[in-house]
């Protein structure tokens, strides 16, 4: 446990003054919040030590009936189990977290729980469920007046659209996410790094390599500075793929190997599969047996984590490698498996079409809601105008009557001319009634 957290927790346990003013339940809730803030801030940099802290926060929150604390604890536990490839457990925890947090004003953490839960569904080929969850969550989060609250949903939609090769909408989602991050006062270091990398990937796929490399290199520096090993591995992976695409094998091998080493050290299996597949593609024209070794390892890990998209990619690559070797029987075997998973995963263009249909419906609902809100606001403005107009008329009538009284008590000007020769009088009210008398 980090020293700063230990110091804060010791303070809570030893500070007698706190106990004079706060019930023990409140002190326990403070402890839970300290643990949860630490978990959130260090969810990547210290990820292997986070899970027991989140479990302690859950225990405290349950004992003190701290509902939001339970939701936040389950969120951090689900996030850590997601990293550890415990997908079924992570999914249940994130689903429970989203259910609890939906009943609180914490829209930002609710959107994070739904986004990661949907990502698990997406990775396991349940893309319809993932899409529906995301847009239902967006409808809920739109109740918030804080644009920042939708960050995780917008960011993960960028990932989904990128996977579907709809780079135009993916770009829109990443740019919107980066715009939200720049305005945000929250700790969004991990999101910022990932969105820079994601946007760089879109730029690379749309032949804007120079801009893409700028984003990748900026992201790499940011990750190194902030200890974001996961995002650093990802940007090294993207740079390696870029160098591979332009035939710079040496730089490609260096970057891909560095990415692989980080991911292997942290044992993040889904990311490891991606690294193995890229290394296999790189080596297929140079060291075919090494390429086979990487590809079979990728397939093995893909089966373990039950990632449909990675199983499909592994079979497809193995089919090409066996074809290159002249082993058409095995090539056909792996190609057949790849096609089966592809059909299960994508179902033609249905997923992309359904995603766009849901987005269209969501946008239509949003426009309708905004129109209703505008109509409501206009009605309120009209009512306010009528009220103000009546009040103005009443005040104007009172002022006009005051003028009549003031005029009646002031002597006429011809009396001045008769009794006070060689005098003059300036009497000029600013509007209706004067403040001076003569």
Residue pairs with C-beta under 8 A, 6 or more apart in sequence:
1 49
1 53
2 38
2 42
2 46
5 34
5 35
5 38
5 53
8 34
9 31
9 34
9 35
12 18
12 27
12 30
12 31
12 34
18 27
19 27
22 30
25 64
28 60
28 63
28 64
28 66
29 60
29 61
29 64
29 66
29 69
31 60
32 57
32 60
32 61
32 64
32 66
32 69
32 73
33 69
35 53
35 54
35 56
35 57
35 60
36 54
36 57
36 69
36 72
36 73
36 76
38 50
38 53
39 50
39 53
39 54
39 57
39 76
40 72
40 76
40 187
41 187
42 49
42 50
43 50
43 76
43 79
43 80
43 190
44 190
44 228
44 229
44 230
44 231
45 226
45 227
45 228
45 229
47 80
47 83
47 266
48 266
50 76
50 80
51 77
51 80
51 81
51 84
53 76
54 73
54 76
54 77
54 80
55 73
55 77
57 69
57 72
57 73
57 76
58 69
58 70
58 73
58 74
58 77
60 66
60 69
61 67
61 68
61 69
61 70
61 72
61 73
62 70
67 100
67 103
67 104
68 100
68 101
68 104
68 106
70 100
71 96
71 97
71 98
71 99
71 100
71 101
71 104
71 106
71 109
71 110
71 113
72 97
72 101
72 106
72 109
74 93
74 94
74 96
74 97
74 100
74 113
75 93
75 94
75 97
75 101
75 109
75 112
75 113
77 93
78 89
78 90
78 91
78 92
78 93
78 94
78 97
78 113
78 116
78 117
79 90
79 94
79 116
81 87
81 89
81 90
81 93
82 90
82 94
82 116
82 119
82 120
83 268
84 90
84 267
85 268
85 269
85 270
85 304
85 305
87 120
87 123
87 124
87 305
87 306
90 116
90 120
91 117
91 120
91 121
94 113
94 114
94 116
94 117
94 120
95 117
97 109
97 113
98 110
98 113
98 114
98 117
98 137
101 109
101 110
101 113
102 110
102 140
104 110
105 144
107 140
107 141
107 143
107 144
107 146
107 149
107 150
108 146
108 148
108 149
108 151
108 152
108 186
110 137
110 140
110 141
111 137
111 141
111 149
111 150
111 151
111 152
111 153
112 152
114 133
114 134
114 137
114 152
114 153
115 134
115 137
115 152
115 153
115 155
115 156
116 152
116 156
117 133
118 129
118 130
118 131
118 133
118 134
118 137
118 156
119 130
119 156
119 159
121 127
121 129
121 130
121 133
122 130
122 160
122 163
123 270
123 307
123 308
123 309
123 310
124 306
124 307
124 308
125 308
125 309
125 341
125 344
125 345
127 160
127 345
127 351
128 351
128 354
130 160
131 160
131 351
131 354
131 355
131 358
132 358
134 153
134 156
134 157
134 160
135 358
135 359
135 361
135 362
137 153
138 150
138 153
138 362
139 362
139 365
141 149
141 150
141 153
142 150
142 366
142 369
144 150
147 180
147 183
148 180
148 183
148 184
148 186
150 180
151 177
151 180
151 181
151 184
151 188
151 191
152 191
154 173
154 176
154 177
154 180
155 173
155 174
155 177
155 191
155 194
155 195
155 198
157 173
158 170
158 171
158 173
158 174
158 177
158 195
158 198
158 199
159 170
159 198
160 355
161 167
161 169
161 170
161 173
161 355
162 170
162 198
162 201
162 202
162 205
163 309
164 351
164 352
164 355
165 205
166 352
167 202
167 205
167 206
169 359
170 198
170 202
171 199
171 202
171 206
174 195
174 198
174 199
174 202
175 199
177 191
177 195
178 192
178 195
178 196
178 199
181 188
181 191
181 192
181 195
189 222
189 226
189 228
190 228
190 230
190 231
192 222
193 219
193 222
193 223
193 226
193 228
193 231
193 235
194 231
194 234
196 215
196 216
196 218
196 219
196 222
197 215
197 216
197 219
197 231
197 234
197 235
197 238
199 215
200 211
200 212
200 213
200 214
200 215
200 216
200 219
200 235
200 238
201 212
201 238
203 209
203 211
203 212
203 215
204 212
204 238
204 242
209 242
212 242
213 239
213 242
216 235
216 238
216 239
216 242
219 231
219 235
220 232
220 235
220 236
220 239
222 228
223 229
223 231
223 232
223 235
224 232
229 262
229 266
230 266
230 268
230 271
232 262
233 258
233 259
233 262
233 263
233 266
233 268
233 271
233 275
234 259
234 271
236 255
236 256
236 258
236 259
236 262
237 255
237 256
237 259
237 271
237 274
237 275
237 278
239 251
239 255
240 251
240 252
240 253
240 254
240 255
240 256
240 257
240 258
240 259
240 278
240 282
241 252
241 256
241 278
242 252
243 249
243 251
243 252
243 255
244 252
244 256
244 278
244 281
244 282
249 282
249 286
252 282
253 279
253 282
256 275
256 278
256 279
256 282
257 279
259 275
260 272
260 275
260 276
260 279
263 271
263 272
263 275
264 272
269 301
269 304
269 305
270 305
270 307
270 310
272 301
273 298
273 301
273 302
273 305
273 307
273 310
273 313
273 314
274 310
276 294
276 295
276 297
276 298
276 301
277 294
277 295
277 298
277 310
277 313
277 314
277 317
279 291
279 294
280 290
280 291
280 292
280 294
280 295
280 298
280 317
280 321
281 291
281 317
282 291
283 290
283 291
283 294
284 291
284 320
284 321
284 324
288 321
288 324
288 325
291 321
292 318
292 321
295 314
295 317
295 318
295 321
296 318
298 310
298 313
298 314
298 317
299 311
299 314
299 315
299 318
301 310
302 310
302 311
302 313
302 314
303 311
308 341
308 344
308 345
309 345
311 337
311 341
312 338
312 341
312 342
312 345
315 334
315 335
315 337
315 338
315 341
316 334
316 335
316 338
318 330
318 334
319 331
319 332
319 333
319 334
319 335
319 338
320 331
322 328
322 330
322 331
322 334
323 331
399 432
399 433
400 432
402 432
402 433
403 429
403 432
403 433
406 433
406 434
406 437
410 427
410 437
410 438
413 425
416 423
416 425
425 438
427 434
427 436
427 438
428 434
